[in-house]
Amino acid sequence: MIKARVGVLISGRGSNMMALVEAARDPAYPAEIVCVVSNRADAKGLEYAASHGIAAELINHKHFATRESFEAALDAYLRKMNVEIIACAGFMRILTPGFISGWLGRMINIHPSLLPAYKGLHTHERALADGAKVHGCTVHHVTAELDAGPVILQAQVPVLPDDTPDTLSARVLSEEHRIYPQALAMLARQLN
Ligand code: GAR
């Protein structure tokens, strides 16, 4: 089977990246994770990738004078690794339209809300403050407009009366880990 070559972008814990790596261990999975890139040196996910034999690359945005020069380095690394699909997994840098246009249709993101509700940050706090009864997560294509690209998959969870941002986020996160590998597989099959 020809597997799509995937680069995962992270900034921290990397639990969604781990879910993708786990899923890709199945010989029947249509994608392989060829590299994990972090823009932060303290991202825990980098150690995990390296210890699983995956190229783990730090491209620290603070070492670049401009957003564009950071993105040029990121783009060059991903192309050197022959990456075909970028999966953003808790990658907390906004990417410019220039970078995104080079990957349109081949770059996806997981977001902790039922988009178009709660774009941006602090999604669980905002859902609780609104008294939302359902919440969830979305895998979507990355386009120039933040958190607004075409939706690939979503999953809903109930909001319970005694939820805190932590309990709600844990319930959403376990759904993220379920749907992100599914959505990546769908895109990989489409492209191959
Ligand atoms: C996840 O909940 C992901 O949906 C969210 O950050 C967390 C990363 O966790 N992403 C965003 O908020 C993107 N705007 P992880 O590092 O354990 O995957």
Residues whose N, C-alpha, C, O or C-beta is under 5 A from the ligand:
A	BS01	GAR	G12 R13 G14 S15 N16 M17 A89 G90 F91 I110 H111 P112 G120
